Amino acid sequence: MPRRHMHVTGAAEAPLRAALRKLRTDLEAPEAFPPKVVAEAEQAAESPRLPGLDATDIPFFTLDPPTSTDLDQAMHLSHRADGGYRVQYAIADVAAFVTPGGALDAEAHTRVLTLYFPDGKVPLHPPLLSEGAASLLPGQTRPAVVWTIDLDAEGRRVATDVQRALVRSRAKMTYEGVQQTLDDGTAEEPLTLLRDIGELRERLEVERGGISLSVPEQEIVERGDSYVLEYRATLPTEGWNAQISLLTGMAAADLMIAHGTGILRTLPTVPDGAVGRLRRSAEALRIDWPHHTPYAELVRSLDPTNPRHAAFIQDCTTLLRGAGYTVFEGGDIPDPHLHSAVAAPYTHATAPLRRLVDRYTSEICLAATANEQPPDWVLAALPELPQEMARGTQRAGTVERECLNVVEAAVLRDRVGEVFEAYVVDVRDAEATPTVGTIHLEDPAVIAPIEGDGHHLHLGERLQVRLTEANPATATIRFAPA
């Protein structure tokens, strides 16, 4: 599911880069791996546990941003004789390198997730694995968990198989490159099938009431002595690629449910108050949202290349904050067990290099396919996984919020004293302290706290505000009514 993407350019000694380095320290983000972990990773990279099945004849390809080297997934798409489609999706087999109970395993349970900062990342696994021996790099034979998912002519899933195999990616492709070949008509069949299957799955998503957020990337560009915040809208190829991942996560969830043991990614129905807050944000960004129009329909109508729409889509990610993980065993299916944004049972299955839980999903689904019990080390770890993932997700959320505060402070630091148009989108304890709340600026698209200084704030109120402080070093932005 979506995450706010931020990328910063500029010299290492620039104020924003310095503030981000300080933020890593303040948040106690793990950096270097302990020597024992590195030594175990080096040994694992030299002698991974390899599967007996050889699938290196399948011409898999990866699809990622151009600078990515931690490649979790590779795919091959083809037609079936009955008019349907076959999706073959290879997922990096992290369990081939990580020994349960070893130093690598313990470190992964400590880190839980790869943490993303605008100027780099803090990886879940040592880079010699996540960007080397375990990554599905082109031209390299790698152990993988291979999903074979058959679809009918409408894109509906009709069969699922999972097994370990050796794979070899033929090419590392980029979203921009694939989009260009599709647009100019030079794409080969597997790429045209990505579009065809992706569009079919998008239609099925609408049919079942699901919604995918095309979260734009925010790029913070250094211009002279100041910064500007720009949006890069996602390409259609990114949405189609995400549909393949969603398809696999849904197949994994159904497989777990059918065999009575697993871990699901769940999200409750959106509360009315959260939608009301989004309506105020839509008003602040001058987005027309008729009361008879459902939230999902509105989001699908937005244009991510429009900065106001992009800002609103970013704000929509707040509706995902109630997501969690639910474990079940012995056929006792939890209630609720749906992910409301997917509008179906769903689990995380396709990013084991960057997310701890996905390694366990692979093992459970492999066992289910073989009609066996999951390994003992999986069953032993399963009860604690939701709490571990919640801890990691909370830390990743803190990193995201603090990075955003630093970035917005950098963007505004030279505009202290200026007056901006804004809307009040939240008020803290409207009865007791209605002078403290949250505003959404019209331009730039910044969300920030405000202290009314005697001015009573009202939800949805439009007012002029003055920037009183913007300090990247302390990640502080303060506004007051003008």
Secondary structure by P-SEA (a helix, b strand, c coil): cccbbbbbbcccccaaaaaaaaaaaaacccccccaaaaaaaaaaaaccccccccccccbbbbbcccccccccccbbbbbccccbbbbbbbccccccccccccaaaaaaaaaccccccccccccccccccccccccccccbbbbbbbbbbbbcccccccbbbbbbbbbbbcccccaaaaaaaaaaccccaaaaaaaaaaaaaaaaaaaabbbbbbbbbbbbcccccbbbbbbbbbcaaaaaaaaaaaaaaaaaaaaaaaaccccccccccccaaaaaaaaaaaaaacccccccccaaaaaaacccccaaaaaaaaaacccccccbbbbbccccccccccccccccbbbbcccccccaaaaaaaaaaaaaaacccccaaaaaaccaaaaaaaaaaaaaaaaaaaaaaaaaaaaccccccbbbbbbbccccccccccccbbbbbcccccccccccccccccccbbbbbbbccccccccbbbbccc
